[in-house]
């Protein structure tokens, strides 16, 4: 008996959700200093990064390609 693709994807989703919930529960037990060392903090019941990464292809690249004084593009 073969497992249908939809059932297989459902099982995969349930398995990954269980893993994420287990990891989340383990982080709940950490004290705030340990979370800070990992670059995380609790904010209104959700886990957030202290310094979230910006989109590397977007604004930072444009900032390095333009002159800060006149705004013209650098070559």
C-alpha positions in Angstrom: 0.0 0.0 0.0 1.5 3.3 -1.1 1.1 6.6 0.8 -0.5 9.3 -1.3 1.5 12.5 -1.8 -1.0 14.6 0.1 -0.9 12.3 3.1 2.9 12.3 2.9 3.1 16.1 2.9 0.6 16.2 5.8 2.8 13.9 7.8 5.8 15.9 7.0 4.1 19.1 8.1 2.9 17.6 11.4 6.4 16.2 12.1 8.1 19.5 11.4 5.5 21.4 13.6 6.2 19.0 16.5 9.9 19.6 16.2 9.5 23.4 16.1 7.1 23.3 19.2 9.7 21.2 21.1 12.5 23.6 20.2 10.3 26.6 21.2 9.5 25.0 24.6 13.2 24.4 25.2 13.9 28.1 24.5 11.2 29.1 27.0 13.2 27.4 29.7 16.3 29.5 29.0 17.0 32.5 31.2 17.1 35.9 29.5 20.9 36.2 29.7 21.4 33.0 27.8 18.9 34.1 25.2 20.8 37.4 24.9 24.0 35.5 24.2 22.2 33.8 21.4 20.9 37.1 20.0 17.3 36.5 21.0 14.8 38.0 23.4 11.1 37.6 24.4 8.8 40.4 23.3 5.1 40.1 24.2 5.2 36.4 24.3 7.1 35.9 21.0 10.7 35.2 20.4 12.5 37.9 18.3 16.0 38.5 17.2 17.8 41.4 19.0 19.5 42.6 15.7 17.4 41.3 12.8 19.3 41.0 9.5 18.4 43.4 6.8 17.9 42.3 3.2 21.5 42.2 1.9 20.5 42.8 -1.7 18.3 45.9 -1.0 19.0 49.0 0.9 22.6 48.4 2.1 23.8 47.7 -1.4 22.2 50.9 -2.7 23.8 52.9 0.2 27.3 51.8 -0.9 26.6 52.6 -4.5 25.5 56.2 -4.0 27.4 59.3 -2.8 26.3 60.3 0.7 26.8 64.0 -0.1 25.2 64.5 -3.5 23.3 61.2 -4.0 24.8 60.5 -7.4 25.6 56.9 -8.3 29.2 55.7 -7.9 30.8 53.7 -10.6 
